[in-house]
Amino acid sequence: MSNIREKYTFVANKDRKWQGIGLTEKAGFYQGVVYEYGKVSIVENEEKTEASLQFDYNVLDSNSLDRKYFNDDFFQLLGDILQDLIDQQVNEENMQYVNTDD
């Protein structure tokens, strides 16, 4: 398996004022898709022995892929990338937390 960091890059569109994540050729079928994350949360089980990462996302550019292709495989890829981004920020002590519960 290739390194997850080879599967994505940051992209920006200054005319539309957004920055997203673009999937590279290493992402295979999803190459060229650009998306952004929405709300991200960590949900623990009742015993607080396990946690799962939950997130919203918005596809900014589907690279002409039909909606039916944005399935569990796509969601798993986005989850792996998000986990990598969080790990990077924690390791670099650059994690930013924004409380949106208010």
C-alpha positions in Angstrom: 0.0 0.0 0.0 1.3 3.4 -0.8 1.8 6.2 1.6 -1.5 8.1 2.3 0.2 11.4 1.8 0.9 10.6 -1.8 -2.9 10.4 -2.4 -3.7 14.0 -1.7 -2.6 17.6 -2.0 -4.0 20.9 -1.0 -5.6 23.0 -3.7 -7.1 26.5 -3.8 -9.4 28.4 -6.1 -8.8 32.1 -5.5 -11.8 33.1 -7.7 -14.2 31.1 -5.6 -12.4 31.7 -2.3 -12.1 28.0 -1.3 -9.3 25.7 -0.4 -9.8 22.0 -0.6 -8.1 18.7 -0.8 -7.3 17.3 -4.3 -6.9 13.6 -4.8 -3.8 12.7 -6.8 -3.1 9.9 -9.3 -2.1 7.7 -6.4 -5.7 7.8 -5.3 -6.6 5.7 -8.3 -10.2 5.9 -9.5 -10.8 9.1 -7.5 -7.9 11.1 -9.1 -8.9 14.7 -9.7 -11.7 14.8 -7.2 -11.5 17.9 -4.9 -13.4 18.1 -1.6 -13.4 19.8 1.8 -14.2 18.6 5.3 -17.1 19.9 7.3 -17.8 19.2 10.9 -15.4 16.6 12.4 -16.1 14.8 15.7 -14.7 12.0 17.7 -17.4 9.7 19.2 -16.5 7.3 22.0 -18.4 4.1 22.7 -20.2 3.7 26.1 -17.3 2.1 27.8 -14.9 4.7 26.4 -12.6 2.0 25.2 -12.9 2.8 21.5 -13.6 5.9 19.5 -14.5 6.6 15.9 -13.9 9.6 13.7 -17.1 11.1 12.2 -17.1 13.8 9.6 -19.0 15.7 7.0 -17.5 16.5 3.6 -18.5 18.4 0.5 -17.3 17.5 -3.0 -16.2 20.7 -4.7 -15.2 19.1 -8.0 -16.3 15.5 -8.9 -14.0 15.4 -11.9 -17.1 14.2 -13.8 -17.6 11.1 -11.7 -21.2 10.2 -11.1 -22.6 10.4 -7.6 -23.0 6.6 -7.4 -19.2 6.3 -7.2 -18.9 8.3 -4.0 -19.5 5.2 -1.8 -17.9 3.4 1.1 -14.5 3.2 -0.6 -14.5 6.9 -1.1 -15.6 7.6 2.4 -12.8 5.3 3.8 -10.2 7.1 1.7 -11.4 10.5 3.1 -11.3 9.0 6.6 -7.8 7.8 6.1 -6.7 11.2 4.8 -8.4 13.0 7.7 -6.7 10.7 10.2 -3.4 11.5 8.6 -4.1 15.3 8.7 -5.0 15.1 12.4 -1.9 13.0 13.2 0.3 15.5 11.4 -1.2 18.4 13.3 -0.8 16.6 16.7 2.8 15.6 16.0 3.6 19.2 14.9 1.7 20.6 17.9 -0.3 22.6 15.5 -3.8 21.2 16.2 -6.6 23.8 16.2 -9.8 23.1 18.0 -13.0 25.1 17.2 -16.0 24.5 19.4 -19.1 24.8 17.3 -21.5 23.6 20.0 -22.4 27.1 21.1 
